[in-house]
Amino acid sequence: MGYSASLAINAGADAIELHDYGGYLLDQFQSKQWNNRTDEYGGSLENRMRFTLQCIKTIQDNVPQGFPVIVKFTPDQRV
């Protein structure tokens, strides 16, 4: 994911956007409805957010400081 972000920058991208809604992988990790894991990626909201936050960190580690990283998500009241 970080390498892909660096490729996007080299191609002239103005920002990196993660799609975290509508059943995409990151959304599945965050949703109680889909995430039935019992490890460090399931259970509490903090754990369910872990994968998304790791993805953001990986991208930030591979782009210039201050480069926009956008996360598009649909808030769910059933957190």
mmJSON file of the N, C-alpha and C atoms, coordinates in Angstrom:
{"data_MODEL":{"atom_site":{
"group_PDB":["ATOM","ATOM","ATOM","ATOM","ATOM","ATOM","ATOM","ATOM","ATOM","ATOM","ATOM","ATOM","ATOM","ATOM","ATOM","ATOM","ATOM","ATOM","ATOM","ATOM","ATOM","ATOM","ATOM","ATOM","ATOM","ATOM","ATOM","ATOM","ATOM","ATOM","ATOM","ATOM","ATOM","ATOM","ATOM","ATOM","ATOM","ATOM","ATOM","ATOM","ATOM","ATOM","ATOM","ATOM","ATOM","ATOM","ATOM","ATOM","ATOM","ATOM","ATOM","ATOM","ATOM","ATOM","ATOM","ATOM","ATOM","ATOM","ATOM","ATOM","ATOM","ATOM","ATOM","ATOM","ATOM","ATOM","ATOM","ATOM","ATOM","ATOM","ATOM","ATOM","ATOM","ATOM","ATOM","ATOM","ATOM","ATOM","ATOM","ATOM","ATOM","ATOM","ATOM","ATOM","ATOM","ATOM","ATOM","ATOM","ATOM","ATOM","ATOM","ATOM","ATOM","ATOM","ATOM","ATOM","ATOM","ATOM","ATOM","ATOM","ATOM","ATOM","ATOM","ATOM","ATOM","ATOM","ATOM","ATOM","ATOM","ATOM","ATOM","ATOM","ATOM","ATOM","ATOM","ATOM","ATOM","ATOM","ATOM","ATOM","ATOM","ATOM","ATOM","ATOM","ATOM","ATOM","ATOM","ATOM","ATOM","ATOM","ATOM","ATOM","ATOM","ATOM","ATOM","ATOM","ATOM","ATOM","ATOM","ATOM","ATOM","ATOM","ATOM","ATOM","ATOM","ATOM","ATOM","ATOM","ATOM","ATOM","ATOM","ATOM","ATOM","ATOM","ATOM","ATOM","ATOM","ATOM","ATOM","ATOM","ATOM","ATOM","ATOM","ATOM","ATOM","ATOM","ATOM","ATOM","ATOM","ATOM","ATOM","ATOM","ATOM","ATOM","ATOM","ATOM","ATOM","ATOM","ATOM","ATOM","ATOM","ATOM","ATOM","ATOM","ATOM","ATOM","ATOM","ATOM","ATOM","ATOM","ATOM","ATOM","ATOM","ATOM","ATOM","ATOM","ATOM","ATOM","ATOM","ATOM","ATOM","ATOM","ATOM","ATOM","ATOM","ATOM","ATOM","ATOM","ATOM","ATOM","ATOM","ATOM","ATOM","ATOM","ATOM","ATOM","ATOM","ATOM","ATOM","ATOM","ATOM","ATOM","ATOM","ATOM","ATOM","ATOM","ATOM","ATOM","ATOM","ATOM","ATOM","ATOM","ATOM","ATOM","ATOM","ATOM","ATOM"],
"id":[1,2,3,4,5,6,7,8,9,10,11,12,13,14,15,16,17,18,19,20,21,22,23,24,25,26,27,28,29,30,31,32,33,34,35,36,37,38,39,40,41,42,43,44,45,46,47,48,49,50,51,52,53,54,55,56,57,58,59,60,61,62,63,64,65,66,67,68,69,70,71,72,73,74,75,76,77,78,79,80,81,82,83,84,85,86,87,88,89,90,91,92,93,94,95,96,97,98,99,100,101,102,103,104,105,106,107,108,109,110,111,112,113,114,115,116,117,118,119,120,121,122,123,124,125,126,127,128,129,130,131,132,133,134,135,136,137,138,139,140,141,142,143,144,145,146,147,148,149,150,151,152,153,154,155,156,157,158,159,160,161,162,163,164,165,166,167,168,169,170,171,172,173,174,175,176,177,178,179,180,181,182,183,184,185,186,187,188,189,190,191,192,193,194,195,196,197,198,199,200,201,202,203,204,205,206,207,208,209,210,211,212,213,214,215,216,217,218,219,220,221,222,223,224,225,226,227,228,229,230,231,232,233,234,235,236,237],
"type_symbol":["N","C","C","N","C","C","N","C","C","N","C","C","N","C","C","N","C","C","N","C","C","N","C","C","N","C","C","N","C","C","N","C","C","N","C","C","N","C","C","N","C","C","N","C","C","N","C","C","N","C","C","N","C","C","N","C","C","N","C","C","N","C","C","N","C","C","N","C","C","N","C","C","N","C","C","N","C","C","N","C","C","N","C","C","N","C","C","N","C","C","N","C","C","N","C","C","N","C","C","N","C","C","N","C","C","N","C","C","N","C","C","N","C","C","N","C","C","N","C","C","N","C","C","N","C","C","N","C","C","N","C","C","N","C","C","N","C","C","N","C","C","N","C","C","N","C","C","N","C","C","N","C","C","N","C","C","N","C","C","N","C","C","N","C","C","N","C","C","N","C","C","N","C","C","N","C","C","N","C","C","N","C","C","N","C","C","N","C","C","N","C","C","N","C","C","N","C","C","N","C","C","N","C","C","N","C","C","N","C","C","N","C","C","N","C","C","N","C","C","N","C","C","N","C","C","N","C","C","N","C","C","N","C","C","N","C","C"],
"label_atom_id":["N","CA","C","N","CA","C","N","CA","C","N","CA","C","N","CA","C","N","CA","C","N","CA","C","N","CA","C","N","CA","C","N","CA","C","N","CA","C","N","CA","C","N","CA","C","N","CA","C","N","CA","C","N","CA","C","N","CA","C","N","CA","C","N","CA","C","N","CA","C","N","CA","C","N","CA","C","N","CA","C","N","CA","C","N","CA","C","N","CA","C","N","CA","C","N","CA","C","N","CA","C","N","CA","C","N","CA","C","N","CA","C","N","CA","C","N","CA","C","N","CA","C","N","CA","C","N","CA","C","N","CA","C","N","CA","C","N","CA","C","N","CA","C","N","CA","C","N","CA","C","N","CA","C","N","CA","C","N","CA","C","N","CA","C","N","CA","C","N","CA","C","N","CA","C","N","CA","C","N","CA","C","N","CA","C","N","CA","C","N","CA","C","N","CA","C","N","CA","C","N","CA","C","N","CA","C","N","CA","C","N","CA","C","N","CA","C","N","CA","C","N","CA","C","N","CA","C","N","CA","C","N","CA","C","N","CA","C","N","CA","C","N","CA","C","N","CA","C","N","CA","C","N","CA","C","N","CA","C","N","CA","C","N","CA","C","N","CA","C","N","CA","C","N","CA","C"],
"label_alt_id":[null,null,null,null,null,null,null,null,null,null,null,null,null,null,null,null,null,null,null,null,null,null,null,null,null,null,null,null,null,null,null,null,null,null,null,null,null,null,null,null,null,null,null,null,null,null,null,null,null,null,null,null,null,null,null,null,null,null,null,null,null,null,null,null,null,null,null,null,null,null,null,null,null,null,null,null,null,null,null,null,null,null,null,null,null,null,null,null,null,null,null,null,null,null,null,null,null,null,null,null,null,null,null,null,null,null,null,null,null,null,null,null,null,null,null,null,null,null,null,null,null,null,null,null,null,null,null,null,null,null,null,null,null,null,null,null,null,null,null,null,null,null,null,null,null,null,null,null,null,null,null,null,null,null,null,null,null,null,null,null,null,null,null,null,null,null,null,null,null,null,null,null,null,null,null,null,null,null,null,null,null,null,null,null,null,null,null,null,null,null,null,null,null,null,null,null,null,null,null,null,null,null,null,null,null,null,null,null,null,null,null,null,null,null,null,null,null,null,null,null,null,null,null,null,null,null,null,null,null,null,null,null,null,null,null,null,null],
"label_comp_id":["MET","MET","MET","GLY","GLY","GLY","TYR","TYR","TYR","SER","SER","SER","ALA","ALA","ALA","SER","SER","SER","LEU","LEU","LEU","ALA","ALA","ALA","ILE","ILE","ILE","ASN","ASN","ASN","ALA","ALA","ALA","GLY","GLY","GLY","ALA","ALA","ALA","ASP","ASP","ASP","ALA","ALA","ALA","ILE","ILE","ILE","GLU","GLU","GLU","LEU","LEU","LEU","HIS","HIS","HIS","ASP","ASP","ASP","TYR","TYR","TYR","GLY","GLY","GLY","GLY","GLY","GLY","TYR","TYR","TYR","LEU","LEU","LEU","LEU","LEU","LEU","ASP","ASP","ASP","GLN","GLN","GLN","PHE","PHE","PHE","GLN","GLN","GLN","SER","SER","SER","LYS","LYS","LYS","GLN","GLN","GLN","TRP","TRP","TRP","ASN","ASN","ASN","ASN","ASN","ASN","ARG","ARG","ARG","THR","THR","THR","ASP","ASP","ASP","GLU","GLU","GLU","TYR","TYR","TYR","GLY","GLY","GLY","GLY","GLY","GLY","SER","SER","SER","LEU","LEU","LEU","GLU","GLU","GLU","ASN","ASN","ASN","ARG","ARG","ARG","MET","MET","MET","ARG","ARG","ARG","PHE","PHE","PHE","THR","THR","THR","LEU","LEU","LEU","GLN","GLN","GLN","CYS","CYS","CYS","ILE","ILE","ILE","LYS","LYS","LYS","THR","THR","THR","ILE","ILE","ILE","GLN","GLN","GLN","ASP","ASP","ASP","ASN","ASN","ASN","VAL","VAL","VAL","PRO","PRO","PRO","GLN","GLN","GLN","GLY","GLY","GLY","PHE","PHE","PHE","PRO","PRO","PRO","VAL","VAL","VAL","ILE","ILE","ILE","VAL","VAL","VAL","LYS","LYS","LYS","PHE","PHE","PHE","THR","THR","THR","PRO","PRO","PRO","ASP","ASP","ASP","GLN","GLN","GLN","ARG","ARG","ARG","VAL","VAL","VAL"],
"label_asym_id":["A","A","A","A","A","A","A","A","A","A","A","A","A","A","A","A","A","A","A","A","A","A","A","A","A","A","A","A","A","A","A","A","A","A","A","A","A","A","A","A","A","A","A","A","A","A","A","A","A","A","A","A","A","A","A","A","A","A","A","A","A","A","A","A","A","A","A","A","A","A","A","A","A","A","A","A","A","A","A","A","A","A","A","A","A","A","A","A","A","A","A","A","A","A","A","A","A","A","A","A","A","A","A","A","A","A","A","A","A","A","A","A","A","A","A","A","A","A","A","A","A","A","A","A","A","A","A","A","A","A","A","A","A","A","A","A","A","A","A","A","A","A","A","A","A","A","A","A","A","A","A","A","A","A","A","A","A","A","A","A","A","A","A","A","A","A","A","A","A","A","A","A","A","A","A","A","A","A","A","A","A","A","A","A","A","A","A","A","A","A","A","A","A","A","A","A","A","A","A","A","A","A","A","A","A","A","A","A","A","A","A","A","A","A","A","A","A","A","A","A","A","A","A","A","A","A","A","A","A","A","A","A","A","A","A","A","A"],
"label_entity_id":["1","1","1","1","1","1","1","1","1","1","1","1","1","1","1","1","1","1","1","1","1","1","1","1","1","1","1","1","1","1","1","1","1","1","1","1","1","1","1","1","1","1","1","1","1","1","1","1","1","1","1","1","1","1","1","1","1","1","1","1","1","1","1","1","1","1","1","1","1","1","1","1","1","1","1","1","1","1","1","1","1","1","1","1","1","1","1","1","1","1","1","1","1","1","1","1","1","1","1","1","1","1","1","1","1","1","1","1","1","1","1","1","1","1","1","1","1","1","1","1","1","1","1","1","1","1","1","1","1","1","1","1","1","1","1","1","1","1","1","1","1","1","1","1","1","1","1","1","1","1","1","1","1","1","1","1","1","1","1","1","1","1","1","1","1","1","1","1","1","1","1","1","1","1","1","1","1","1","1","1","1","1","1","1","1","1","1","1","1","1","1","1","1","1","1","1","1","1","1","1","1","1","1","1","1","1","1","1","1","1","1","1","1","1","1","1","1","1","1","1","1","1","1","1","1","1","1","1","1","1","1","1","1","1","1","1","1"],
"label_seq_id":[1,1,1,2,2,2,3,3,3,4,4,4,5,5,5,6,6,6,7,7,7,8,8,8,9,9,9,10,10,10,11,11,11,12,12,12,13,13,13,14,14,14,15,15,15,16,16,16,17,17,17,18,18,18,19,19,19,20,20,20,21,21,21,22,22,22,23,23,23,24,24,24,25,25,25,26,26,26,27,27,27,28,28,28,29,29,29,30,30,30,31,31,31,32,32,32,33,33,33,34,34,34,35,35,35,36,36,36,37,37,37,38,38,38,39,39,39,40,40,40,41,41,41,42,42,42,43,43,43,44,44,44,45,45,45,46,46,46,47,47,47,48,48,48,49,49,49,50,50,50,51,51,51,52,52,52,53,53,53,54,54,54,55,55,55,56,56,56,57,57,57,58,58,58,59,59,59,60,60,60,61,61,61,62,62,62,63,63,63,64,64,64,65,65,65,66,66,66,67,67,67,68,68,68,69,69,69,70,70,70,71,71,71,72,72,72,73,73,73,74,74,74,75,75,75,76,76,76,77,77,77,78,78,78,79,79,79],
"pdbx_PDB_ins_code":[null,null,null,null,null,null,null,null,null,null,null,null,null,null,null,null,null,null,null,null,null,null,null,null,null,null,null,null,null,null,null,null,null,null,null,null,null,null,null,null,null,null,null,null,null,null,null,null,null,null,null,null,null,null,null,null,null,null,null,null,null,null,null,null,null,null,null,null,null,null,null,null,null,null,null,null,null,null,null,null,null,null,null,null,null,null,null,null,null,null,null,null,null,null,null,null,null,null,null,null,null,null,null,null,null,null,null,null,null,null,null,null,null,null,null,null,null,null,null,null,null,null,null,null,null,null,null,null,null,null,null,null,null,null,null,null,null,null,null,null,null,null,null,null,null,null,null,null,null,null,null,null,null,null,null,null,null,null,null,null,null,null,null,null,null,null,null,null,null,null,null,null,null,null,null,null,null,null,null,null,null,null,null,null,null,null,null,null,null,null,null,null,null,null,null,null,null,null,null,null,null,null,null,null,null,null,null,null,null,null,null,null,null,null,null,null,null,null,null,null,null,null,null,null,null,null,null,null,null,null,null,null,null,null,null,null,null],
"Cartn_x":[0.817,0.0,0.87,1.919,2.819,3.526,3.949,4.619,3.656,2.419,1.412,1.195,1.199,1.045,2.214,3.425,4.585,4.517,3.992,3.813,2.805,1.736,0.723,1.325,2.164,2.824,3.729,4.498,5.384,4.602,3.356,2.504,1.789,1.967,1.409,0.135,-0.188,-1.4,-1.302,-2.451,-2.519,-2.846,-3.341,-3.722,-3.885,-3.929,-4.208,-5.537,-6.452,-7.749,-7.97,-8.283,-8.653,-10.167,-10.673,-12.116,-12.474,-13.172,-13.49,-14.995,-15.75,-17.206,-17.817,-19.094,-19.851,-19.426,-18.855,-18.472,-17.049,-16.293,-14.889,-14.152,-12.968,-12.232,-12.104,-11.696,-11.524,-12.852,-13.926,-15.262,-15.629,-15.255,-15.564,-14.835,-13.619,-12.894,-13.552,-14.073,-14.618,-16.025,-16.758,-18.159,-18.349,-19.133,-19.499,-20.283,-21.018,-21.855,-21.015,-19.866,-19.045,-17.836,-17.322,-16.091,-16.417,-16.225,-16.446,-15.129,-14.059,-12.742,-12.614,-11.747,-11.5,-10.055,-9.299,-7.907,-7.82,-6.643,-6.44,-7.127,-7.755,-8.463,-9.981,-10.466,-11.904,-12.304,-13.62,-14.126,-14.378,-13.548,-13.756,-13.56,-14.103,-13.914,-12.432,-11.681,-10.239,-9.594,-9.931,-9.363,-9.834,-11.116,-11.649,-11.068,-10.618,-9.988,-8.509,-7.94,-6.493,-5.986,-6.655,-6.195,-6.212,-7.287,-7.371,-6.244,-6.014,-4.953,-3.575,-3.373,-2.102,-1.922,-3.009,-2.936,-2.578,-3.226,-2.924,-1.468,-0.989,0.411,1.385,1.092,1.957,2.027,0.9,0.882,1.675,1.424,2.128,3.637,4.066,5.499,6.134,5.311,5.823,5.495,4.971,4.691,5.336,5.518,6.102,5.248,5.896,5.182,4.195,2.971,1.947,1.157,1.537,0.805,-0.59,-1.643,-3.008,-3.305,-3.764,-4.248,-5.697,-6.609,-8.041,-8.638,-9.496,-10.203,-11.688,-12.268,-13.704,-14.43,-15.296,-16.013,-17.444,-18.257,-19.643,-19.762,-20.062,-20.208,-21.367,-21.21,-22.241,-22.556,-23.802,-24.189,-24.091,-23.957,-23.913,-22.468,-21.635,-20.242,-20.142],
"Cartn_y":[-1.182,0.0,1.258,1.252,2.397,2.604,1.506,1.591,2.147,1.691,2.189,3.687,4.15,5.58,6.36,5.827,6.521,6.539,5.483,5.467,6.529,6.681,7.691,9.089,9.332,10.643,10.866,9.847,9.973,10.211,9.761,9.967,11.313,12.072,13.41,13.544,12.568,12.647,13.811,14.418,15.526,15.061,13.824,13.273,11.763,11.088,9.652,9.491,8.726,8.503,7.012,6.658,5.285,5.169,4.159,3.926,2.992,3.539,2.837,2.911,2.429,2.503,1.436,1.265,0.456,-0.991,-1.567,-2.962,-3.217,-2.148,-2.345,-2.947,-3.464,-4.217,-3.461,-2.211,-1.455,-1.317,-1.115,-1.029,-2.341,-3.448,-4.753,-4.955,-4.463,-4.569,-3.724,-2.551,-1.632,-1.995,-2.69,-2.955,-4.145,-3.939,-5.056,-6.114,-5.661,-6.557,-7.607,-7.199,-8.107,-8.646,-7.876,-8.269,-9.102,-10.393,-11.315,-11.872,-11.169,-11.639,-11.628,-12.493,-12.553,-12.194,-11.743,-11.354,-9.839,-9.263,-7.837,-6.936,-7.507,-6.739,-6.832,-7.428,-7.572,-7.147,-7.102,-6.766,-5.285,-4.619,-3.201,-2.327,-1.114,-0.165,0.102,0.242,0.467,-0.659,-1.889,-3.022,-3.051,-2.766,-2.794,-1.684,-0.591,0.511,0.261,-0.716,-0.968,-1.105,-1.91,-2.14,-0.843,-0.065,1.212,2.144,2.246,3.13,2.658,1.346,0.825,1.163,1.096,1.454,2.93,3.785,5.218,5.468,4.829,5.003,4.544,3.415,2.899,3.887,4.446,5.439,6.671,7.178,8.373,8.169,6.944,6.643,6.64,6.632,6.518,7.711,8.768,10.001,11.158,12.292,13.441,13.887,14.383,14.87,15.946,15.846,16.828,16.526,15.484,15.118,14.634,15.105,14.746,13.246,12.648,11.268,11.352,11.016,11.158,9.775,9.656,8.398,8.681,8.081,8.25,7.1,7.437,6.384,6.809,5.846,6.08,5.83,6.851,6.635,5.698,4.894,3.935,4.199,4.429,4.71,3.479,2.31,1.067,0.664,1.596,1.29,0.413],
"Cartn_z":[0.0,0.0,0.0,0.764,0.796,-0.523,-1.139,-2.443,-3.49,-3.451,-4.395,-4.217,-2.982,-2.721,-3.314,-3.172,-3.739,-5.266,-5.871,-7.332,-7.759,-6.987,-7.308,-7.261,-6.285,-6.179,-7.384,-7.74,-8.9,-10.192,-10.231,-11.402,-11.364,-10.273,-10.189,-9.378,-8.568,-7.739,-6.754,-6.486,-5.54,-4.131,-3.999,-2.697,-2.857,-1.73,-1.693,-0.966,-1.551,-0.917,-0.701,0.549,0.883,0.868,0.197,0.167,1.309,2.281,3.521,3.766,2.795,2.887,1.987,2.092,1.146,1.01,2.061,2.004,1.531,1.235,0.886,2.086,1.853,2.872,4.196,4.153,5.398,6.131,5.401,6.001,6.679,6.085,6.669,7.991,8.093,9.358,10.441,10.088,11.084,11.543,10.73,11.021,11.956,13.009,13.892,13.13,12.124,11.336,10.604,10.068,9.274,10.019,10.949,11.622,12.868,12.748,13.869,14.403,14.12,14.533,16.052,16.544,17.992,18.315,17.323,17.546,17.762,17.57,17.836,16.807,15.777,14.759,14.906,15.975,16.182,17.572,17.802,19.131,19.291,20.069,20.39,19.15,19.207,18.107,17.874,18.939,18.809,18.005,18.304,17.572,16.126,15.903,14.544,13.679,14.295,13.564,13.288,13.948,13.874,12.44,11.613,10.236,9.43,9.553,8.839,9.266,10.565,11.063,10.623,10.545,10.042,8.565,7.801,6.381,6.214,6.993,6.928,7.287,8.346,8.783,7.7,7.067,6.006,4.847,4.486,3.403,3.819,5.018,5.486,5.541,5.816,5.86,4.472,3.425,2.059,1.18,1.776,1.036,1.788,1.116,1.814,2.996,4.022,5.207,4.793,5.299,4.989,3.722,2.996,1.782,2.185,1.505,1.906,1.758,2.844,2.845,3.306,2.414,2.666,2.882,3.892,4.141,3.956,2.922,2.662,3.337,4.295,5.007,5.29,5.6,5.988,7.474,8.261,9.702,9.989,10.987,11.394,12.851,13.17,14.547,15.424,14.83,15.607,15.906,16.345,16.612,17.824],
"occupancy":[1.0,1.0,1.0,1.0,1.0,1.0,1.0,1.0,1.0,1.0,1.0,1.0,1.0,1.0,1.0,1.0,1.0,1.0,1.0,1.0,1.0,1.0,1.0,1.0,1.0,1.0,1.0,1.0,1.0,1.0,1.0,1.0,1.0,1.0,1.0,1.0,1.0,1.0,1.0,1.0,1.0,1.0,1.0,1.0,1.0,1.0,1.0,1.0,1.0,1.0,1.0,1.0,1.0,1.0,1.0,1.0,1.0,1.0,1.0,1.0,1.0,1.0,1.0,1.0,1.0,1.0,1.0,1.0,1.0,1.0,1.0,1.0,1.0,1.0,1.0,1.0,1.0,1.0,1.0,1.0,1.0,1.0,1.0,1.0,1.0,1.0,1.0,1.0,1.0,1.0,1.0,1.0,1.0,1.0,1.0,1.0,1.0,1.0,1.0,1.0,1.0,1.0,1.0,1.0,1.0,1.0,1.0,1.0,1.0,1.0,1.0,1.0,1.0,1.0,1.0,1.0,1.0,1.0,1.0,1.0,1.0,1.0,1.0,1.0,1.0,1.0,1.0,1.0,1.0,1.0,1.0,1.0,1.0,1.0,1.0,1.0,1.0,1.0,1.0,1.0,1.0,1.0,1.0,1.0,1.0,1.0,1.0,1.0,1.0,1.0,1.0,1.0,1.0,1.0,1.0,1.0,1.0,1.0,1.0,1.0,1.0,1.0,1.0,1.0,1.0,1.0,1.0,1.0,1.0,1.0,1.0,1.0,1.0,1.0,1.0,1.0,1.0,1.0,1.0,1.0,1.0,1.0,1.0,1.0,1.0,1.0,1.0,1.0,1.0,1.0,1.0,1.0,1.0,1.0,1.0,1.0,1.0,1.0,1.0,1.0,1.0,1.0,1.0,1.0,1.0,1.0,1.0,1.0,1.0,1.0,1.0,1.0,1.0,1.0,1.0,1.0,1.0,1.0,1.0,1.0,1.0,1.0,1.0,1.0,1.0,1.0,1.0,1.0,1.0,1.0,1.0,1.0,1.0,1.0,1.0,1.0,1.0],
"B_iso_or_equiv":[0.0,0.0,0.0,0.0,0.0,0.0,0.0,0.0,0.0,0.0,0.0,0.0,0.0,0.0,0.0,0.0,0.0,0.0,0.0,0.0,0.0,0.0,0.0,0.0,0.0,0.0,0.0,0.0,0.0,0.0,0.0,0.0,0.0,0.0,0.0,0.0,0.0,0.0,0.0,0.0,0.0,0.0,0.0,0.0,0.0,0.0,0.0,0.0,0.0,0.0,0.0,0.0,0.0,0.0,0.0,0.0,0.0,0.0,0.0,0.0,0.0,0.0,0.0,0.0,0.0,0.0,0.0,0.0,0.0,0.0,0.0,0.0,0.0,0.0,0.0,0.0,0.0,0.0,0.0,0.0,0.0,0.0,0.0,0.0,0.0,0.0,0.0,0.0,0.0,0.0,0.0,0.0,0.0,0.0,0.0,0.0,0.0,0.0,0.0,0.0,0.0,0.0,0.0,0.0,0.0,0.0,0.0,0.0,0.0,0.0,0.0,0.0,0.0,0.0,0.0,0.0,0.0,0.0,0.0,0.0,0.0,0.0,0.0,0.0,0.0,0.0,0.0,0.0,0.0,0.0,0.0,0.0,0.0,0.0,0.0,0.0,0.0,0.0,0.0,0.0,0.0,0.0,0.0,0.0,0.0,0.0,0.0,0.0,0.0,0.0,0.0,0.0,0.0,0.0,0.0,0.0,0.0,0.0,0.0,0.0,0.0,0.0,0.0,0.0,0.0,0.0,0.0,0.0,0.0,0.0,0.0,0.0,0.0,0.0,0.0,0.0,0.0,0.0,0.0,0.0,0.0,0.0,0.0,0.0,0.0,0.0,0.0,0.0,0.0,0.0,0.0,0.0,0.0,0.0,0.0,0.0,0.0,0.0,0.0,0.0,0.0,0.0,0.0,0.0,0.0,0.0,0.0,0.0,0.0,0.0,0.0,0.0,0.0,0.0,0.0,0.0,0.0,0.0,0.0,0.0,0.0,0.0,0.0,0.0,0.0,0.0,0.0,0.0,0.0,0.0,0.0,0.0,0.0,0.0,0.0,0.0,0.0],
"pdbx_formal_charge":[null,null,null,null,null,null,null,null,null,null,null,null,null,null,null,null,null,null,null,null,null,null,null,null,null,null,null,null,null,null,null,null,null,null,null,null,null,null,null,null,null,null,null,null,null,null,null,null,null,null,null,null,null,null,null,null,null,null,null,null,null,null,null,null,null,null,null,null,null,null,null,null,null,null,null,null,null,null,null,null,null,null,null,null,null,null,null,null,null,null,null,null,null,null,null,null,null,null,null,null,null,null,null,null,null,null,null,null,null,null,null,null,null,null,null,null,null,null,null,null,null,null,null,null,null,null,null,null,null,null,null,null,null,null,null,null,null,null,null,null,null,null,null,null,null,null,null,null,null,null,null,null,null,null,null,null,null,null,null,null,null,null,null,null,null,null,null,null,null,null,null,null,null,null,null,null,null,null,null,null,null,null,null,null,null,null,null,null,null,null,null,null,null,null,null,null,null,null,null,null,null,null,null,null,null,null,null,null,null,null,null,null,null,null,null,null,null,null,null,null,null,null,null,null,null,null,null,null,null,null,null,null,null,null,null,null,null],
"auth_seq_id":[1,1,1,2,2,2,3,3,3,4,4,4,5,5,5,6,6,6,7,7,7,8,8,8,9,9,9,10,10,10,11,11,11,12,12,12,13,13,13,14,14,14,15,15,15,16,16,16,17,17,17,18,18,18,19,19,19,20,20,20,21,21,21,22,22,22,23,23,23,24,24,24,25,25,25,26,26,26,27,27,27,28,28,28,29,29,29,30,30,30,31,31,31,32,32,32,33,33,33,34,34,34,35,35,35,36,36,36,37,37,37,38,38,38,39,39,39,40,40,40,41,41,41,42,42,42,43,43,43,44,44,44,45,45,45,46,46,46,47,47,47,48,48,48,49,49,49,50,50,50,51,51,51,52,52,52,53,53,53,54,54,54,55,55,55,56,56,56,57,57,57,58,58,58,59,59,59,60,60,60,61,61,61,62,62,62,63,63,63,64,64,64,65,65,65,66,66,66,67,67,67,68,68,68,69,69,69,70,70,70,71,71,71,72,72,72,73,73,73,74,74,74,75,75,75,76,76,76,77,77,77,78,78,78,79,79,79],
"auth_comp_id":["MET","MET","MET","GLY","GLY","GLY","TYR","TYR","TYR","SER","SER","SER","ALA","ALA","ALA","SER","SER","SER","LEU","LEU","LEU","ALA","ALA","ALA","ILE","ILE","ILE","ASN","ASN","ASN","ALA","ALA","ALA","GLY","GLY","GLY","ALA","ALA","ALA","ASP","ASP","ASP","ALA","ALA","ALA","ILE","ILE","ILE","GLU","GLU","GLU","LEU","LEU","LEU","HIS","HIS","HIS","ASP","ASP","ASP","TYR","TYR","TYR","GLY","GLY","GLY","GLY","GLY","GLY","TYR","TYR","TYR","LEU","LEU","LEU","LEU","LEU","LEU","ASP","ASP","ASP","GLN","GLN","GLN","PHE","PHE","PHE","GLN","GLN","GLN","SER","SER","SER","LYS","LYS","LYS","GLN","GLN","GLN","TRP","TRP","TRP","ASN","ASN","ASN","ASN","ASN","ASN","ARG","ARG","ARG","THR","THR","THR","ASP","ASP","ASP","GLU","GLU","GLU","TYR","TYR","TYR","GLY","GLY","GLY","GLY","GLY","GLY","SER","SER","SER","LEU","LEU","LEU","GLU","GLU","GLU","ASN","ASN","ASN","ARG","ARG","ARG","MET","MET","MET","ARG","ARG","ARG","PHE","PHE","PHE","THR","THR","THR","LEU","LEU","LEU","GLN","GLN","GLN","CYS","CYS","CYS","ILE","ILE","ILE","LYS","LYS","LYS","THR","THR","THR","ILE","ILE","ILE","GLN","GLN","GLN","ASP","ASP","ASP","ASN","ASN","ASN","VAL","VAL","VAL","PRO","PRO","PRO","GLN","GLN","GLN","GLY","GLY","GLY","PHE","PHE","PHE","PRO","PRO","PRO","VAL","VAL","VAL","ILE","ILE","ILE","VAL","VAL","VAL","LYS","LYS","LYS","PHE","PHE","PHE","THR","THR","THR","PRO","PRO","PRO","ASP","ASP","ASP","GLN","GLN","GLN","ARG","ARG","ARG","VAL","VAL","VAL"],
"auth_asym_id":["A","A","A","A","A","A","A","A","A","A","A","A","A","A","A","A","A","A","A","A","A","A","A","A","A","A","A","A","A","A","A","A","A","A","A","A","A","A","A","A","A","A","A","A","A","A","A","A","A","A","A","A","A","A","A","A","A","A","A","A","A","A","A","A","A","A","A","A","A","A","A","A","A","A","A","A","A","A","A","A","A","A","A","A","A","A","A","A","A","A","A","A","A","A","A","A","A","A","A","A","A","A","A","A","A","A","A","A","A","A","A","A","A","A","A","A","A","A","A","A","A","A","A","A","A","A","A","A","A","A","A","A","A","A","A","A","A","A","A","A","A","A","A","A","A","A","A","A","A","A","A","A","A","A","A","A","A","A","A","A","A","A","A","A","A","A","A","A","A","A","A","A","A","A","A","A","A","A","A","A","A","A","A","A","A","A","A","A","A","A","A","A","A","A","A","A","A","A","A","A","A","A","A","A","A","A","A","A","A","A","A","A","A","A","A","A","A","A","A","A","A","A","A","A","A","A","A","A","A","A","A","A","A","A","A","A","A"],
"auth_atom_id":["N","CA","C","N","CA","C","N","CA","C","N","CA","C","N","CA","C","N","CA","C","N","CA","C","N","CA","C","N","CA","C","N","CA","C","N","CA","C","N","CA","C","N","CA","C","N","CA","C","N","CA","C","N","CA","C","N","CA","C","N","CA","C","N","CA","C","N","CA","C","N","CA","C","N","CA","C","N","CA","C","N","CA","C","N","CA","C","N","CA","C","N","CA","C","N","CA","C","N","CA","C","N","CA","C","N","CA","C","N","CA","C","N","CA","C","N","CA","C","N","CA","C","N","CA","C","N","CA","C","N","CA","C","N","CA","C","N","CA","C","N","CA","C","N","CA","C","N","CA","C","N","CA","C","N","CA","C","N","CA","C","N","CA","C","N","CA","C","N","CA","C","N","CA","C","N","CA","C","N","CA","C","N","CA","C","N","CA","C","N","CA","C","N","CA","C","N","CA","C","N","CA","C","N","CA","C","N","CA","C","N","CA","C","N","CA","C","N","CA","C","N","CA","C","N","CA","C","N","CA","C","N","CA","C","N","CA","C","N","CA","C","N","CA","C","N","CA","C","N","CA","C","N","CA","C","N","CA","C","N","CA","C","N","CA","C","N","CA","C","N","CA","C","N","CA","C"],
"pdbx_PDB_model_num":[1,1,1,1,1,1,1,1,1,1,1,1,1,1,1,1,1,1,1,1,1,1,1,1,1,1,1,1,1,1,1,1,1,1,1,1,1,1,1,1,1,1,1,1,1,1,1,1,1,1,1,1,1,1,1,1,1,1,1,1,1,1,1,1,1,1,1,1,1,1,1,1,1,1,1,1,1,1,1,1,1,1,1,1,1,1,1,1,1,1,1,1,1,1,1,1,1,1,1,1,1,1,1,1,1,1,1,1,1,1,1,1,1,1,1,1,1,1,1,1,1,1,1,1,1,1,1,1,1,1,1,1,1,1,1,1,1,1,1,1,1,1,1,1,1,1,1,1,1,1,1,1,1,1,1,1,1,1,1,1,1,1,1,1,1,1,1,1,1,1,1,1,1,1,1,1,1,1,1,1,1,1,1,1,1,1,1,1,1,1,1,1,1,1,1,1,1,1,1,1,1,1,1,1,1,1,1,1,1,1,1,1,1,1,1,1,1,1,1,1,1,1,1,1,1,1,1,1,1,1,1,1,1,1,1,1,1]
}}}
